[in-house]
Amino acid sequence: MWLTRVPAFFARYKGLPILAGIGLIALGFALQFVPLGPLNWLTETNLLLYLGAAVGLLGVLLADALG
């Protein structure tokens, strides 16, 4: 059931994963200026930067594959 719904959703909203990737990168940039205490490793490792780049690239590939 979800094998038909997920591609139909992404075919309708092709730019959503790309925008989510851009949002993750922007969130990671903004969090660098906020003291996070125990979650400081989140900005030190640039996790949101790498995750946002991966989501954005997969979004581009998915949008191209779905036409």
C-alpha positions in Angstrom: 0.0 0.0 0.0 2.7 2.5 0.9 4.7 1.5 -2.2 2.1 3.3 -4.3 1.4 6.2 -2.0 5.0 7.4 -1.4 6.0 7.8 -5.1 2.6 9.5 -5.8 3.2 11.9 -3.0 6.8 12.7 -4.2 5.6 13.0 -7.8 3.1 15.6 -6.7 5.5 17.6 -4.5 8.8 17.2 -6.3 10.6 20.0 -4.5 9.8 19.0 -1.0 12.9 16.9 -0.3 15.1 19.7 -1.7 13.4 22.3 0.5 13.8 20.0 3.5 17.5 19.7 2.7 17.9 23.4 2.5 16.0 23.8 5.7 18.3 21.3 7.5 21.3 23.2 6.3 19.9 26.5 7.4 18.9 25.1 10.8 22.4 23.8 11.3 23.9 27.2 10.4 21.5 29.0 12.8 22.2 26.5 15.7 25.9 27.3 15.6 25.2 30.6 17.3 23.1 29.1 20.1 24.7 27.5 23.1 23.1 24.0 23.2 24.8 22.5 26.2 24.7 18.7 26.0 23.6 18.9 22.4 26.7 20.8 21.3 27.9 17.8 19.4 25.2 18.4 16.9 26.8 21.6 15.7 30.4 20.5 16.2 30.0 17.5 13.9 28.0 19.5 11.3 25.5 16.7 11.3 22.6 18.8 10.0 24.8 20.1 7.2 25.7 16.6 6.0 22.1 15.3 6.5 20.7 18.3 4.6 23.1 17.9 1.7 22.2 14.1 1.5 18.5 14.8 1.6 18.8 17.5 -1.0 20.8 15.4 -3.4 18.4 12.5 -3.0 15.5 14.9 -3.6 17.1 16.0 -6.9 17.6 12.4 -8.0 14.1 11.5 -7.0 12.6 14.4 -8.8 14.5 13.5 -11.9 13.5 9.9 -11.7 9.8 10.7 -11.3 9.8 13.1 -14.2 
